[in-house]
Structure formats: C-alpha cells, structure tokens
Amino acid sequence: MHRMHGDRAVPWLAERVGELALIGDEAGVGRFREIAWRLEQLTTQGSVE
C-alpha cells in the first residue's frame, strides 16, 4: 500500500473507507480499517521505507 500511494496511503485508505461506508459495505470498511491500522503500525515503527 505504501509503495503504491506513498505519503498519500493513509488519506487514500480513509477515502476508501468513506466510499465503502456510503455504499453500506461493512465488510469492506472493516477490511480497509484493518489495513490502515496495520500501515499505521508499520509507519510508526519505522518499518516502511
């Protein structure tokens, strides 16, 4: 995700979660929130380059 979107990865994920929420895709919202959480964990630990 970070390789594809760089510094825009987290905002892109937030936008995607919003889009999925608007169409009522609860599973998709959960999936993308999990991805965002994992990306945040990696970036705060300095593992994503």
PDB file of N, CA, C and O in Angstrom, chain B, residues numbered from 101:
ATOM      1  N   MET B 101       0.833  -1.170   0.000  1.00  0.00           N
ATOM      2  CA  MET B 101       0.000   0.000   0.000  1.00  0.00           C
ATOM      3  C   MET B 101       0.883   1.241   0.000  1.00  0.00           C
ATOM      4  O   MET B 101       0.660   2.175  -0.770  1.00  0.00           O
ATOM      5  N   HIS B 102       1.872   1.242   0.857  1.00  0.00           N
ATOM      6  CA  HIS B 102       2.749   2.412   0.949  1.00  0.00           C
ATOM      7  C   HIS B 102       3.542   2.591  -0.339  1.00  0.00           C
ATOM      8  O   HIS B 102       3.783   3.721  -0.764  1.00  0.00           O
ATOM      9  N   ARG B 103       3.946   1.507  -0.954  1.00  0.00           N
ATOM     10  CA  ARG B 103       4.688   1.603  -2.218  1.00  0.00           C
ATOM     11  C   ARG B 103       3.826   2.197  -3.321  1.00  0.00           C
ATOM     12  O   ARG B 103       4.315   2.961  -4.153  1.00  0.00           O
ATOM     13  N   MET B 104       2.550   1.849  -3.330  1.00  0.00           N
ATOM     14  CA  MET B 104       1.646   2.328  -4.374  1.00  0.00           C
ATOM     15  C   MET B 104       1.252   3.791  -4.175  1.00  0.00           C
ATOM     16  O   MET B 104       1.148   4.546  -5.142  1.00  0.00           O
ATOM     17  N   HIS B 105       1.032   4.191  -2.915  1.00  0.00           N
ATOM     18  CA  HIS B 105       0.452   5.505  -2.642  1.00  0.00           C
ATOM     19  C   HIS B 105       1.384   6.448  -1.881  1.00  0.00           C
ATOM     20  O   HIS B 105       1.064   7.625  -1.714  1.00  0.00           O
ATOM     21  N   GLY B 106       2.518   5.954  -1.426  1.00  0.00           N
ATOM     22  CA  GLY B 106       3.482   6.797  -0.727  1.00  0.00           C
ATOM     23  C   GLY B 106       2.873   7.501   0.468  1.00  0.00           C
ATOM     24  O   GLY B 106       2.159   6.886   1.262  1.00  0.00           O
ATOM     25  N   ASP B 107       3.154   8.794   0.599  1.00  0.00           N
ATOM     26  CA  ASP B 107       2.649   9.573   1.723  1.00  0.00           C
ATOM     27  C   ASP B 107       1.137   9.755   1.683  1.00  0.00           C
ATOM     28  O   ASP B 107       0.540  10.176   2.674  1.00  0.00           O
ATOM     29  N   ARG B 108       0.518   9.446   0.564  1.00  0.00           N
ATOM     30  CA  ARG B 108      -0.938   9.559   0.439  1.00  0.00           C
ATOM     31  C   ARG B 108      -1.651   8.260   0.810  1.00  0.00           C
ATOM     32  O   ARG B 108      -2.869   8.165   0.661  1.00  0.00           O
ATOM     33  N   ALA B 109      -0.918   7.263   1.288  1.00  0.00           N
ATOM     34  CA  ALA B 109      -1.533   5.972   1.603  1.00  0.00           C
ATOM     35  C   ALA B 109      -2.625   6.093   2.661  1.00  0.00           C
ATOM     36  O   ALA B 109      -3.726   5.575   2.471  1.00  0.00           O
ATOM     37  N   VAL B 110      -2.338   6.762   3.760  1.00  0.00           N
ATOM     38  CA  VAL B 110      -3.337   6.870   4.833  1.00  0.00           C
ATOM     39  C   VAL B 110      -4.551   7.683   4.378  1.00  0.00           C
ATOM     40  O   VAL B 110      -5.679   7.244   4.600  1.00  0.00           O
ATOM     41  N   PRO B 111      -4.365   8.855   3.749  1.00  0.00           N
ATOM     42  CA  PRO B 111      -5.554   9.569   3.250  1.00  0.00           C
ATOM     43  C   PRO B 111      -6.330   8.760   2.209  1.00  0.00           C
ATOM     44  O   PRO B 111      -7.559   8.808   2.189  1.00  0.00           O
ATOM     45  N   TRP B 112      -5.642   8.028   1.359  1.00  0.00           N
ATOM     46  CA  TRP B 112      -6.319   7.201   0.361  1.00  0.00           C
ATOM     47  C   TRP B 112      -7.157   6.138   1.053  1.00  0.00           C
ATOM     48  O   TRP B 112      -8.298   5.889   0.664  1.00  0.00           O
ATOM     49  N   LEU B 113      -6.593   5.512   2.077  1.00  0.00           N
ATOM     50  CA  LEU B 113      -7.345   4.496   2.817  1.00  0.00           C
ATOM     51  C   LEU B 113      -8.575   5.108   3.482  1.00  0.00           C
ATOM     52  O   LEU B 113      -9.647   4.503   3.485  1.00  0.00           O
ATOM     53  N   ALA B 114      -8.424   6.298   4.040  1.00  0.00           N
ATOM     54  CA  ALA B 114      -9.566   6.966   4.680  1.00  0.00           C
ATOM     55  C   ALA B 114     -10.663   7.254   3.658  1.00  0.00           C
ATOM     56  O   ALA B 114     -11.845   7.061   3.941  1.00  0.00           O
ATOM     57  N   GLU B 115     -10.275   7.710   2.484  1.00  0.00           N
ATOM     58  CA  GLU B 115     -11.249   7.960   1.418  1.00  0.00           C
ATOM     59  C   GLU B 115     -11.956   6.667   1.028  1.00  0.00           C
ATOM     60  O   GLU B 115     -13.172   6.649   0.833  1.00  0.00           O
ATOM     61  N   ARG B 116     -11.196   5.603   0.918  1.00  0.00           N
ATOM     62  CA  ARG B 116     -11.776   4.308   0.535  1.00  0.00           C
ATOM     63  C   ARG B 116     -12.766   3.823   1.583  1.00  0.00           C
ATOM     64  O   ARG B 116     -13.842   3.328   1.247  1.00  0.00           O
ATOM     65  N   VAL B 117     -12.403   3.966   2.852  1.00  0.00           N
ATOM     66  CA  VAL B 117     -13.311   3.573   3.933  1.00  0.00           C
ATOM     67  C   VAL B 117     -14.607   4.380   3.825  1.00  0.00           C
ATOM     68  O   VAL B 117     -15.697   3.831   3.985  1.00  0.00           O
ATOM     69  N   GLY B 118     -14.487   5.677   3.553  1.00  0.00           N
ATOM     70  CA  GLY B 118     -15.679   6.511   3.390  1.00  0.00           C
ATOM     71  C   GLY B 118     -16.549   6.056   2.238  1.00  0.00           C
ATOM     72  O   GLY B 118     -17.772   5.997   2.363  1.00  0.00           O
ATOM     73  N   GLU B 119     -15.926   5.734   1.121  1.00  0.00           N
ATOM     74  CA  GLU B 119     -16.676   5.262  -0.048  1.00  0.00           C
ATOM     75  C   GLU B 119     -17.417   3.972   0.266  1.00  0.00           C
ATOM     76  O   GLU B 119     -18.587   3.812  -0.084  1.00  0.00           O
ATOM     77  N   LEU B 120     -16.728   3.060   0.926  1.00  0.00           N
ATOM     78  CA  LEU B 120     -17.349   1.774   1.264  1.00  0.00           C
ATOM     79  C   LEU B 120     -18.486   1.957   2.264  1.00  0.00           C
ATOM     80  O   LEU B 120     -19.509   1.277   2.183  1.00  0.00           O
ATOM     81  N   ALA B 121     -18.301   2.874   3.201  1.00  0.00           N
ATOM     82  CA  ALA B 121     -19.351   3.139   4.183  1.00  0.00           C
ATOM     83  C   ALA B 121     -20.599   3.697   3.498  1.00  0.00           C
ATOM     84  O   ALA B 121     -21.722   3.345   3.858  1.00  0.00           O
ATOM     85  N   LEU B 122     -20.395   4.561   2.519  1.00  0.00           N
ATOM     86  CA  LEU B 122     -21.537   5.150   1.812  1.00  0.00           C
ATOM     87  C   LEU B 122     -22.376   4.110   1.075  1.00  0.00           C
ATOM     88  O   LEU B 122     -23.592   4.260   0.950  1.00  0.00           O
ATOM     89  N   ILE B 123     -21.730   3.068   0.594  1.00  0.00           N
ATOM     90  CA  ILE B 123     -22.497   2.042  -0.122  1.00  0.00           C
ATOM     91  C   ILE B 123     -22.926   0.898   0.803  1.00  0.00           C
ATOM     92  O   ILE B 123     -23.554  -0.065   0.365  1.00  0.00           O
ATOM     93  N   GLY B 124     -22.574   1.020   2.091  1.00  0.00           N
ATOM     94  CA  GLY B 124     -23.026   0.020   3.058  1.00  0.00           C
ATOM     95  C   GLY B 124     -22.217  -1.252   3.090  1.00  0.00           C
ATOM     96  O   GLY B 124     -22.708  -2.282   3.552  1.00  0.00           O
ATOM     97  N   ASP B 125     -21.004  -1.207   2.619  1.00  0.00           N
ATOM     98  CA  ASP B 125     -20.143  -2.397   2.610  1.00  0.00           C
ATOM     99  C   ASP B 125     -19.381  -2.493   3.935  1.00  0.00           C
ATOM    100  O   ASP B 125     -18.230  -2.069   4.038  1.00  0.00           O
ATOM    101  N   GLU B 126     -20.043  -3.054   4.938  1.00  0.00           N
ATOM    102  CA  GLU B 126     -19.449  -3.137   6.271  1.00  0.00           C
ATOM    103  C   GLU B 126     -18.201  -4.010   6.296  1.00  0.00           C
ATOM    104  O   GLU B 126     -17.239  -3.698   6.998  1.00  0.00           O
ATOM    105  N   ALA B 127     -18.208  -5.095   5.539  1.00  0.00           N
ATOM    106  CA  ALA B 127     -17.031  -5.965   5.487  1.00  0.00           C
ATOM    107  C   ALA B 127     -15.850  -5.222   4.877  1.00  0.00           C
ATOM    108  O   ALA B 127     -14.722  -5.341   5.353  1.00  0.00           O
ATOM    109  N   GLY B 128     -16.110  -4.464   3.832  1.00  0.00           N
ATOM    110  CA  GLY B 128     -15.055  -3.685   3.188  1.00  0.00           C
ATOM    111  C   GLY B 128     -14.511  -2.611   4.104  1.00  0.00           C
ATOM    112  O   GLY B 128     -13.303  -2.376   4.148  1.00  0.00           O
ATOM    113  N   VAL B 129     -15.408  -1.952   4.842  1.00  0.00           N
ATOM    114  CA  VAL B 129     -14.983  -0.935   5.803  1.00  0.00           C
ATOM    115  C   VAL B 129     -14.051  -1.566   6.835  1.00  0.00           C
ATOM    116  O   VAL B 129     -12.984  -1.028   7.130  1.00  0.00           O
ATOM    117  N   GLY B 130     -14.455  -2.688   7.369  1.00  0.00           N
ATOM    118  CA  GLY B 130     -13.625  -3.381   8.356  1.00  0.00           C
ATOM    119  C   GLY B 130     -12.281  -3.786   7.801  1.00  0.00           C
ATOM    120  O   GLY B 130     -11.254  -3.647   8.466  1.00  0.00           O
ATOM    121  N   ARG B 131     -12.290  -4.287   6.583  1.00  0.00           N
ATOM    122  CA  ARG B 131     -11.051  -4.730   5.935  1.00  0.00           C
ATOM    123  C   ARG B 131     -10.089  -3.558   5.750  1.00  0.00           C
ATOM    124  O   ARG B 131      -8.904  -3.664   6.067  1.00  0.00           O
ATOM    125  N   PHE B 132     -10.603  -2.441   5.236  1.00  0.00           N
ATOM    126  CA  PHE B 132      -9.730  -1.300   4.983  1.00  0.00           C
ATOM    127  C   PHE B 132      -9.307  -0.599   6.274  1.00  0.00           C
ATOM    128  O   PHE B 132      -8.224  -0.016   6.328  1.00  0.00           O
ATOM    129  N   ARG B 133     -10.132  -0.647   7.298  1.00  0.00           N
ATOM    130  CA  ARG B 133      -9.708  -0.105   8.598  1.00  0.00           C
ATOM    131  C   ARG B 133      -8.561  -0.942   9.156  1.00  0.00           C
ATOM    132  O   ARG B 133      -7.617  -0.403   9.732  1.00  0.00           O
ATOM    133  N   GLU B 134      -8.644  -2.235   8.986  1.00  0.00           N
ATOM    134  CA  GLU B 134      -7.558  -3.126   9.433  1.00  0.00           C
ATOM    135  C   GLU B 134      -6.274  -2.826   8.663  1.00  0.00           C
ATOM    136  O   GLU B 134      -5.193  -2.769   9.251  1.00  0.00           O
ATOM    137  N   ILE B 135      -6.391  -2.638   7.369  1.00  0.00           N
ATOM    138  CA  ILE B 135      -5.215  -2.295   6.550  1.00  0.00           C
ATOM    139  C   ILE B 135      -4.623  -0.973   7.028  1.00  0.00           C
ATOM    140  O   ILE B 135      -3.406  -0.855   7.166  1.00  0.00           O
ATOM    141  N   ALA B 136      -5.464   0.012   7.279  1.00  0.00           N
ATOM    142  CA  ALA B 136      -4.985   1.320   7.743  1.00  0.00           C
ATOM    143  C   ALA B 136      -4.289   1.188   9.091  1.00  0.00           C
ATOM    144  O   ALA B 136      -3.240   1.792   9.315  1.00  0.00           O
ATOM    145  N   TRP B 137      -4.869   0.402   9.982  1.00  0.00           N
ATOM    146  CA  TRP B 137      -4.264   0.195  11.297  1.00  0.00           C
ATOM    147  C   TRP B 137      -2.888  -0.454  11.162  1.00  0.00           C
ATOM    148  O   TRP B 137      -1.929  -0.037  11.812  1.00  0.00           O
ATOM    149  N   ARG B 138      -2.801  -1.482  10.307  1.00  0.00           N
ATOM    150  CA  ARG B 138      -1.514  -2.161  10.118  1.00  0.00           C
ATOM    151  C   ARG B 138      -0.475  -1.240   9.486  1.00  0.00           C
ATOM    152  O   ARG B 138       0.695  -1.266   9.869  1.00  0.00           O
ATOM    153  N   LEU B 139      -0.894  -0.436   8.529  1.00  0.00           N
ATOM    154  CA  LEU B 139       0.020   0.517   7.912  1.00  0.00           C
ATOM    155  C   LEU B 139       0.512   1.521   8.950  1.00  0.00           C
ATOM    156  O   LEU B 139       1.697   1.853   8.985  1.00  0.00           O
ATOM    157  N   GLU B 140      -0.385   1.995   9.781  1.00  0.00           N
ATOM    158  CA  GLU B 140      -0.007   2.928  10.846  1.00  0.00           C
ATOM    159  C   GLU B 140       1.015   2.287  11.785  1.00  0.00           C
ATOM    160  O   GLU B 140       1.983   2.932  12.187  1.00  0.00           O
ATOM    161  N   GLN B 141       0.797   1.029  12.130  1.00  0.00           N
ATOM    162  CA  GLN B 141       1.742   0.329  12.993  1.00  0.00           C
ATOM    163  C   GLN B 141       3.118   0.246  12.349  1.00  0.00           C
ATOM    164  O   GLN B 141       4.136   0.464  13.006  1.00  0.00           O
ATOM    165  N   LEU B 142       3.143  -0.069  11.072  1.00  0.00           N
ATOM    166  CA  LEU B 142       4.425  -0.173  10.363  1.00  0.00           C
ATOM    167  C   LEU B 142       5.125   1.181  10.255  1.00  0.00           C
ATOM    168  O   LEU B 142       6.340   1.272  10.429  1.00  0.00           O
ATOM    169  N   THR B 143       4.359   2.225   9.967  1.00  0.00           N
ATOM    170  CA  THR B 143       4.994   3.533   9.796  1.00  0.00           C
ATOM    171  C   THR B 143       5.477   4.109  11.106  1.00  0.00           C
ATOM    172  O   THR B 143       6.497   4.797  11.127  1.00  0.00           O
ATOM    173  N   THR B 144       4.780   3.853  12.201  1.00  0.00           N
ATOM    174  CA  THR B 144       5.232   4.379  13.494  1.00  0.00           C
ATOM    175  C   THR B 144       6.430   3.611  14.015  1.00  0.00           C
ATOM    176  O   THR B 144       7.196   4.128  14.828  1.00  0.00           O
ATOM    177  N   GLN B 145       6.598   2.383  13.554  1.00  0.00           N
ATOM    178  CA  GLN B 145       7.756   1.580  13.959  1.00  0.00           C
ATOM    179  C   GLN B 145       8.929   1.810  13.029  1.00  0.00           C
ATOM    180  O   GLN B 145      10.023   1.301  13.275  1.00  0.00           O
ATOM    181  N   GLY B 146       8.718   2.568  11.966  1.00  0.00           N
ATOM    182  CA  GLY B 146       9.788   2.860  11.022  1.00  0.00           C
ATOM    183  C   GLY B 146      10.134   1.718  10.093  1.00  0.00           C
ATOM    184  O   GLY B 146      11.232   1.683   9.537  1.00  0.00           O
ATOM    185  N   SER B 147       9.202   0.771   9.912  1.00  0.00           N
ATOM    186  CA  SER B 147       9.479  -0.394   9.068  1.00  0.00           C
ATOM    187  C   SER B 147       9.147  -0.195   7.600  1.00  0.00           C
ATOM    188  O   SER B 147       9.567  -0.991   6.761  1.00  0.00           O
ATOM    189  N   VAL B 148       8.409   0.842   7.279  1.00  0.00           N
ATOM    190  CA  VAL B 148       8.010   1.074   5.891  1.00  0.00           C
ATOM    191  C   VAL B 148       8.954   2.096   5.288  1.00  0.00           C
ATOM    192  O   VAL B 148       9.124   3.189   5.829  1.00  0.00           O
ATOM    193  N   GLU B 149       9.551   1.752   4.199  1.00  0.00           N
ATOM    194  CA  GLU B 149      10.503   2.639   3.523  1.00  0.00           C
ATOM    195  C   GLU B 149       9.975   2.969   2.150  1.00  0.00           C
ATOM    196  O   GLU B 149      10.617   3.705   1.401  1.00  0.00           O
TER     197      GLU B 149
END
